[in-house]
Amino acid sequence: MRNAIVTGAGSGIGRAIAHRLARNGYNVIVNDVRLEAAEAVAGEIGANARAIAGDVSKEADAANL
């Protein structure tokens, strides 16, 4: 299975991209600065998704991701 990381996936275009990738067979890391938003999208997607909060412009958050 393929893997994808989608930043800004808690809403809008990022959310749509995360859903599309999951439908196409990807495991998706749903990243957003708002954990609640990331968890909501990961919950919509299901078992193929995992939520991770963080701001990828910060080195520590990007390394965690």
Secondary structure, 3 states (H helix, E strand, C coil): CEEEEECCCCCHHHHHHHHHHHHCCEEEEEEECCHHHHHHHHHHHCCCEEEEECCCCCHHHHHHC
